[in-house]
Amino acid sequence: MTRTWTLALALGAMSLSACDEQGEGGDGGDTVPRDGQVIRDAAPRDGGPLPPIPGSGECAWERGERPTAELPPTRSNRYELEFERWAIANDRRDPVETRARMNEAIAWAKGEGYDHIVVPPGTYLVGEPTNDVYAAGIELPGGITFELSEGAVLEMAPNDRHNYCVISVDGNDEITIRGGEIRGDRADHTYAGGTAHDEGHGVCVWTAVSHVLIEGMELHELTGDGVLIVGRRESDGMPEAPSTHITIRDNDIHHNRRQGVSIVGAHHVVVERNHIHHIEGTAPQFGVDIEGAGRTDRDIFISRNVFDHNAGGDIVTSTGRNVWIESNTMTQCQTDADGVYDPSLPCELEEQVDGPIVIWKETDNVIVDNVVRMSMRTVNGHWGIIGYTRRDGPTRENPVGNYIARNVFHDAGIHMVHNSRTVIADNTLYEGMILGLQLSCTRLENNRINRTARENYKLWHVAGVAEGNVLNRTEGFPAADDIEVHFPMADDAPYRNSSPVFW
């Protein structure tokens, strides 16, 4: 039997345990995963059609199309580097000579008409300090496939530079980088000179390049990011020029200090089927960070990735437009080597500062079909998705809103404040809550909260439409104990069921 219940102030006020200068609120509880309990909907669904967004007038908006990225052409004229001919050390010796001779061999092969260059097995130590802040690695020309054979490792030599690229794609297009292993110098790096030393990257895709594919690689132990994508910002009369059509897929990206993937001025980016984990060392420490720094980022598809043990969080978008976060698994900790949750395992993560998903106010995102599991609170609380804000009320300059649907949250909630044009629909939460503060043009539809704790739907000055939402407060959450929750609100009539004092 389904019952109907209008929530009122009697649900109690939310306690604020922690907040930072951008996020607000806490969840008032220290819930933990329920060891051994069988959880429904444990795996992400794989896409599917999304219903149209209702609304009229200022509340009407349309989400963008699911983003794609064009791939570079397939290359077939193969040349395997002859390390004896080129005097290239494959046993971790002579990094300056190894770098110079490998670059020379690649340039020769390209000049001879070869477009698929294969590096045989071995460990190639590269790295040449070329100025006070940079150590150079392998530099790829455009129009090639660069493939590391199984057992081939490109390793950055220990250095004391703030910035390095093991592989650099500098102004060149139509490049595939595939296979093997890229290893940074994190353990042996000299952190001196008063800089952050957070710009040592595995693959640098810069600046304003197009059609790059990075696949089937292991990228780890970098002082900065596994992959850094950068576009050119507008300056000195030059227009902005983003990097475009970048695909990062089927990689194992782990144990880097700053980031798994950083997107800094790019359009049409696909990040899919990667395992991104154990990112920790220096802020921001996210799996994927979309942060334009004066550039634009749009049409970004983050799909079917596995995230775990990332100290900052899993995905943050501060500048993204039309960002789709779809069918990913995000688990703070207690995972095996493949990122699969196992409640019998200990949590190896000391803290997660901010995530798992952080969306800034003027970004527009489609967040669907993901599974988010938290084992500990962040500085903001147990929020699987948190919206950062200017705290300026239910306003929004971006005419496109945020669409959050069909996700499953374990010990995690959804936190949306000071914003407009938000759809939260068909989500399932286990021991989490939905919090809304100062929202307009909101659609809160067909969500299910399974929570034995007192707090569940927490709303203050939320205008929009709410229907079909369900609460179950019985241990084990039998369907017979579902409660249909009614929120009397309209687009021109904000609603509250809790006091604002704790916000």
N, C-alpha and C positions, 0 to 999 in steps of 0.2 A: 504494500500500500504506500502511495506517495502522499505526503502531507504538505501543506502550504503554511509558511511561517514568515511574517514580516519582521525583519530584524530591527531592533531598536537599540537605544542607548544602553539597555541592560546588558548587552554583550560585553561591556566594560571598555575602559580606555587602554590603548596600547602603550606599553612602557618603552621608553627610548633608552636603549643601552649604549649605543654608539652611533656616531655619525661623523662624516667628514665635511669638508667645506663645499663639496659638490653634491653628495648624496644625502638623503634625509631618512630618518626613521630607523627603527630596529624592529625585531620581530617578537621581542618579549619572551623568548623561549630558548632553551638550549637542547633542542631535540637532536636525536642521533638516529642513524639507520637502525631499523629493526632487524637485528641479526637473525638470519634463517627464515624470515617471513617471506612467503611467496608474494611477489608484487605483480599485479596485472600490468599489461602494456609496458613490458620492460625494455623492448627494443624499439628504435625509431621506425616509423613508417617511411616509405620511400616515395615522397612527393605525392602527386595527385592534384586534380583540379581544385581550385579554391572558389567558393561562392562569391558573387558580386557583393560589394560593400553597400549597405543601405545608407540612406541619408539624403537630405535635400538642403538647398541654400548653402550657408557657410559650412554645414556639416557634410556636404557631398565631396567626395574625393575618389580618385582611382589610383590603385597601386600600379607600379610599373610592371613590365614584362619580366619573366624570369631571365636573368642575365646569362649571356654566353660569351665565349671568347674563341676567336678563330685560331686554329693551330697553324704553325709554320709548315711549309711543304715537307714532304717526305724526301729524304736524301739517300741515294743508293750507291754513289761512286765511292767505294770504301778504300781507306788507306789505314793500315795499322802502323802506329809509330814504331820505328826501328830504334830502340834505345841504344843499341850498340853503335849503329851508324851515326847517330846524333850525339853520342857520348852523354846520354841522359841517365843519371843515377836512379836506380829503382829500389834502393835500399836505405833510404833516409839519410843521404849524404848530400853535401854541396848545394844548399837551397838556392843560392844566387845563380850558380851555373845551371842547376836543374831548371829553374824558371826560365832563364834566358834561352837555353837550348830547346826546351819544349815549345816556347813561343815561336822560336825560329822554325822548328819543324812544322808547326801548325800553319805558319804563314807560307812556307814552301809548298806544303800539300795543297793549300787553297789555291796558290798560284799555278799549280800543275793541273788544276781542274778537279781535284778530289773534294767532295763535299760531305763525306761521312768519315770522320777521323776517330779511330779507336785507340785507346790507351791500354796496353796489355797489363796483366797483373803485376803488382809490385807496390811499394810505398814510395811516393814521390814527394819529397820534402821541398817546398817552394817558399819563397818570400825574400824580397829585397827591399830594405828601407830606401825609399827614393826621396823622402824629405823628412822634416822633423816630426810629422804626424802620421805618415802613411807608409805601409809596407805593401808592395805590389806582388801579385800572384800571376795566374794565367789570364791572358787577355785574348778573347775570342773575336775573330772577324765575323761579319755577317754572312748569312746564307750557308750555314753548315750545321751538321749534327756532330756533337762532341760527346763521345760515349766512353765511359769508364767500364772496362771489362769487370766481370766478377773477380773480386780479389784485388782490384786496383784502388789505391787510396791516394788522394791528393791531400797533403797535410801542410798547414801553415807552420813555418819554422818559428820557434820561440822568439819573441821580439818585445820591444817596449813602446810600440806605436799605438796611438789612440785609434787608428783606422787601418783596416786592411780588407782586401777581397781575395779570397782563395781563387775564385773565378770571377772575372769582371766582364760584363756585357756593356761596354761603354759606347753608347751612341750607335750600336749596330743592331740590325733587325734580322728577323727570320732565323732564329737559332734554337736548336734543341740541345739540351744538356741532359744526359741520361746515364743511369747506372752507377755502380760503385759507391765510394764513400768519400765525403769531404769532412775533414777533421780539423778543428781549430787548435790553438795553442793555449787554451784556457788554463790548464793546470800549470804550465810553465811560463806564462806571460809575466812580464815585469810591469806591475801596476804602479807607475811612478810619474811624476811630472805635473801633478795637480789637475789632470783631466780624468774623465770618467772611464776611459778605455772601454766604451760600450759600442764602438763602431767597427768591430772586427766581424766580418760577415762571410758566410759560405759562398753564396752567389749574389752578386750585386747587379741588379737589372736597372741600369741607369744610362743616360738620362734621356727621357723622351724617346724610348725605343718601342718597337712593336713586334708582335708575333714571336713570343718566346715561350718555350715549353720546358719545364723542369720536371722530370719524372723518374721514379724508380730508384731514388738515391737515399743514402743515409747522410744527414747533415747534423753534426753535433760538435760539442765542446768549443763552440765559437764564443768569443768575448762579447759579441753583439747578437746578431740574428742569423737564423738559418738562411733565410732569403730576405733581401731588402729590395723593394721596388720603389723607384723614385722618378717623378716627372719634373719638368722644368717649371718653376714658378714665373709669374709675370714680373718683369723688372726691366728697368732701363729701356723702355719702349718695346721690349720683346714680349709677345703674347705668351700666355701659358701654353705649355705643350706636355700633356700627360703621357706617361707610358701606357700603351694600349695592347689589348689582346695577349694577356699573360696568363698562362696555365701552370699550376703547381699541383701535381697529382701523384698519388701512390708513393709518397715519400715517408721516411721515418725521420722526424725532426725532433731532436731531444737534447737535453742537458746544455742548452745555450744560456748565456747570462741574461740577455735582454729580451729576446723575442724569438718566437718560432718564425713568423712571417710578419714583416712590416710593409704596409701599403701607404705610400707617401706621394700622392698625386698620380693616380692611375684610373683608367676607365677600361671596362670589360676585362675583369680579372676572375678567374675560376680557381678556387682552392678546394680540391675534392679528394676524398679517399686517402687522406694522410693520417698518420698517427703523430700527434704533436703533444709532447709530454716533457715533464721535468724541466720546465723553463723557470730558472731561478738564479738570482745573483745581483741584478741591478734593475731598477725600475725602467719600464712598466711591468715586465715579466709576464706578458700575455702570450697565448698561443697565436692569435692573429690580432694585430693592432692596425686599425684604419685611422690614420692621423695625418691629414694633408699638410699641416704646417704652412699655410698660405697657398696651398694648391687644392684642386678639387678631386674628389674620389667618387666615382659613380659606377653603377652597373657591376656589382661585385657579388659573386655566387660562392657561398661557403657551404659545402654539402658533403654528407656522408664521411665526415672526419671523426676521429676518435681523439678526445682531449682528456688528459689527466695529469695531476701533479704539477699544475702551473701556478706559480706563487702569486702572480698578479691577478690572473683570471684566464678565461679561455678566449673570449672575443670581446673587443671593445671597438666601438665606432664613434668617433667624435666628429667626423666630417662626412660620413658616407651618405650617398643618395642612391636609392634603389639597391639597397643591400639585402640579399636573400640569405638567411641562415636556416638551412633546411636539412632535416634528417641526420643531424649530428648527435653523437653521444658525448656528454660532458660529465665527468666523474671527478670529484675533487681528489680522492685517494682510495685506498683499499682496492687496488686493481692488480691484475696479473701483468705479465710482460706484454700482452696484447691490448691492455687497457680495459679488460673486462672486469667488472665489479665482482668482488668476492668478499663477503662480510667477515670471513675468517681471517683475512689478511690485516696486518697493522696499517695504520695511516702513516706514510713516510713524509707527508707534507707538514711542515711546522705551522704554516699559516697560509691562507689565501686572502690577499689583501682586499680584493675588490670585486671579483666576478661572481659567478661564472660569465654572465653576459651583461655588458654595460652599454647602454645607448644614450648618447647625448641629445639634448633637447631638439635641435633642429634637424637631426638626421631622420631619414625615413627608411624603415626596415620591415621586411617580411620575415617573421620568425615562426617557422612551422615545422611540426613533426619531429621535434628534437626530444631527447631524453636527458634531463638534468638531475644529477644526484649530488647532494651535499652531505658531508660528514662533519663539518665544523662551520661556525659562523665566520663571516668576514667582518671587516670593521663596521659594515652597515647592517649586519644581521644575516638571517637565513633567506637571502633573496637570490633566486636563480636568475631573474632578470631585474635590473634596477635602472631606472631612468634618471639621468643626471639633468640638472635644471638650473636656471638662473633665479629660481624662486620668485618669479614675477607673475604668478597667477596663471589661469587657464588660457594662455595666449600662444600663438604659433605663427611665425612668418612663413614657414614652409607649407604650401598648400596641400602637400601629400602627407598622410599620416603614417602611423605604425600599426601593423597587423600582426597580432600574436595569437596563434591558433594551433590546436591539435597537438600541443606539447604535453609531455608527462614530466612532472616534477616530484622528486622524492626529498622530503625534508627541506624543501625550498619553496619560495613564493614568488609572486609577481608584484613589483613595486613601481607604480606610475604616479608622478606628481607634477603639478604646474605645467599642464600641457593640454593639447587639443587634438581631436581627430585620432582616437585610439580605438582599435577593435581588439577585444580580448574575448575569444570564443573557443568553445569546444576543448578547453584545456582540462587536464586531470591533475590534481594536486594531492599528494599523500603527505600529511602532517606539514602542510604549508598554508599560506594565506594569500589572498588578493587584497592589495592595499591601493586605494585611490584617494588622492588629495588634490583639490583645485583642478578638476578636469572638466573640459567641455567637449561636446560632440563625441561622447563615449558610447561604445556598444559593448555591453557586458552580457554575453549570451552563451547559454548551454555549457557553462563551466561546472566542473564537479570538484568539490573539496571534500576529501576524506581526512578528517582530523579529529582526534579525541580531545585535543587541547581546546581551550575556551575561545580563542580568537580565530576568526576565519575570514569572513568578508568585512573589511574595514574601509568605510567610505566617509569622506568629508567634503562637502561642496562639490559633488560629482553630478554633472548634467549629462543627459543622454537617454539611452534606452537600455533596460535590463530585462531579460526574460529567459526562462528555461534553466536558471542556475540551480544547482543542487548542493546540499550539505548532508554529510553522513558523519555522525559523531559516535558511532558504535564500534567498538573494537572488532576488527575483521571486516568491517564495512559491508554488511549484508545489504543487498539491494532493497529488502523489505523495510529497512530503516532509513531510506532516502527521504530527505526533507526538501521540498521545493521551496526555494527562497525568493521572496517577492521584494523588489526594491521600487517603490513608487517614485519614479523620476521621469523627466522629459527633457528635451533639448533646451527648453526655456525655464526649467524648474529643477535647480540643483537639489541633491538629496544628501542626507547625512545619517549615519547610524552610530557615530562615535564622536567623542569630544575632540576638538583640535588642540587641546592643551599640550598633548605630548608630541605634537609636530612643531 
